[in-house]
């Protein structure tokens, strides 16, 4: 009898499938032109679980200030709880009315992120000041579509970045976009993006040229990427985003071009094997190069022309 019941339950699960919470669309916009930088998150959530959805817990990267949450346009209170690692801060809300199975709800988060940009010294930047954005959003397992945009300040251009899906402009500001669609690989659910940017006027580029290029970028079909003073990535190049561990290593290389491989091991706390594996992968992608110095390896960013 027990075997028959177990078999019936298994067949029922196979027919119905596994139900839960799905994120139909997940959009994040970082506006670096605002002072201080502003972040907006929009998620369309669908409840395919048996039980009504009464609360929702969402992790925001790092720390932030002045978070506001809207549920279908209605303001709700949020409970903020930093994670033990400090890498994320959890925001929990209670829905005004429980979201029943088969219903959708639009969640909107507006907040001021802290510590996502830093000034960096790098040979890539010459005498002009360079800034680096480091951001690691977290995707829920059942996310169908993810869109991440970074809006640079007016008059700023990209020095290097995790290759975006597209790069365009609104006529004043450059906008980088990354897009992922289901099925999203598990290794990209915690991906990190690094963008190094600088004021183009400091490069001696006339403002009229900058404006003209921005207009061209804004009007290009399909959001074609326009880099003002860097090589454009091939259109066939796959989207490459950095995992969290890769991002930590890249930040060190950007800030210390020519860093000793053993220093990376010490500063990250990663094992020698892990650091060696990540550096080999970054070298394979053409992002960094190794230069033997005695028995050591010095790590440099690959210079683009």
Secondary structure by P-SEA (a helix, b strand, c coil): caaaaaaaaaaaaaaaccccccccbbbbbbccccccbbbbbbbbbbbcccccccbbbbbbcccccbbbbbcccbbbbbbbbbcccccbbbbbbbbcccccccbbbbbbbbbbbcccbbbbbcccccccbbbbbbbbbbbcccccbbbbbbbcccccccccccccccccccccbbbbbbbbcccccccccbbbbbbbbcccccccccaaaaaaaaaaaaacccbbbbbccccccccccccccccaaaaaaaaaaaacccccaaaaaaaacccaaaaaaaaaaaaaaccbbbbbcccbbbbbccccc
